[in-house]
Amino acid sequence: MLSKYEKELLVIIWEKMMPIAEDIGSESLLRMFTTFPKTKTYFAHLDIKPRSKQMLSHGKKIVYALHEGAQNIGTLTSTLAPLSRFHAYQLRIDPTNFKLLSHCILVTLACHMKDEFDPVAHAAMDKYLSAFAAVLAEKYR
């Protein structure tokens, strides 16, 4: 699905994003909540305001998981298995939300990376986020 170059590019991108993981993750979440208000249902317990402590914390967790997945892309299914089980069986998140969040992450990365987020980086990230969302949704089948 991803070429060797695309896999390397993904690791580079997520390495660059780690220092601002809270910002990338929380902005992506906020973008999703604003664009797709029904997704807030699962986060009623959070303070859904820009830069709130809870949004920053959850956003950081998301980016850390994406970073870990990119580093272990060959074993993505097993790497994300605990997260997939947690979202499916305990949180019972609608798996469509993973796709919606993926789109919002793409937009957020484009805003932060500007010219570095060229068509090759965009395509690689889109493929990766699609795979990531599919693995998270696996336990729903």
N, C-alpha and C positions, 0 to 999 in steps of 0.2 A: 504494500500500500504506500509506504514512504520510501523514497530512495535513501541511500546512505548519506548523501549531501543534506537532504531534508531532515533526517534524524539528527545530524550534527548541528544543523541550523536551529532546530527546536531547543536543543540543550543550551546553545549559545544565547538564544532569546530569553529562556527562563532564567539562566544565570544572571543576565542583565536586569531582569525584573525583580530578582530576590531582594535587593535593597529597598524597593518600593512595593513589596508584596502587599502590604496592608492597603495601599492606595489603589493598586490595580484591582484587587479583589473586592474592596468595598465599593469602588466606583462601578464595577461590573454589576454587583448586586443591586446597587441603587438604580442603575440604568434599567435592569430587568424589572425591578419593582415599579418604576415609573412607566415603562413602556407596556408592561404586562401586569397590571394591578392584581390580577387573581393569584399571582405567585406569592403575594404577601401573606396569604392564608397560612402558609407553613412557618411564617416568621412573626406571628402575632406577639410572641414573647420578647422580640428584639426591639430596641430603640432604633427605628428605621429613619435615621436622620443622617445627612452627610457628616462623615468623620466622627460619628458616635463611637464610643469605645467598643460596643458590641459589633457594629458593622466592620470596624477595622479588624477586630479579632477574627470574625468569621471569614472576612475577605482574605486575611493572611493564611488561614487554614486551606482555603480553596487554592490559592496560588502555590502553597507548599505541596499540595497533592498533585497539582499539574506539573510542577517541577520534578517531583519524585517519579511521576509517570513518564515524563520525557527522558529521564535518566535510565529508566528501566523499560523502555518501549517494547523490547522483545518479550517481556513477561508482564505486559500491561494487565492482562486478565487476573493473574495471581497477585500482582502488586495492589490492584484496586479491589480485590475480593472482599476484604473487611469493610471497606467503604461502601461497596455495592450492597452488601448484606444489611449494613446499618441503615442506609437510605431506603431500602426496600421493606425490610421487616420491622424496624423500630420506628423510623420517621414516616414511612409510607408516603414518600414524596411522589407526586405525579411525574413519571419519567419524561414527559414532554418538557418539563421545566429544565432538564439538563440541556436540551437542544436550545432552549430560549437563552439560558445563561451562556452557552457557548457562543451564540451570536453576539451577546453583549460583551463578552470577553474580547472577541475579535475587534469590535468597535473601540473598546477601551485601549487595547494594544495599539491600534492604528493612531489614536489620539496621542498616546505617549511616545510612540516610536517614530512618528512622522515619516520622513523619507526612508528610514531603515526598514519600514514595513512595506517593502516593495511587493510586486505581484508574486514572486517566488516565496517570500516569507509568508504572505497572506495565504497562499494555496497550501503550503506545508502546515501552517497553524490550523487552517480550516479542516484539513484531513485529520490532523491529530485530535482536535477537539471533537470531531465527529466520532472518532474511535473511542475517545475517553467517555463521551456521553453514552455510546452504545454499551460499553463495558459496565458503566454504572447502572444501566437499565437491564442488564442481563438477568438479574434475579427476579425480574417481574414476569418472565416468560414461564 
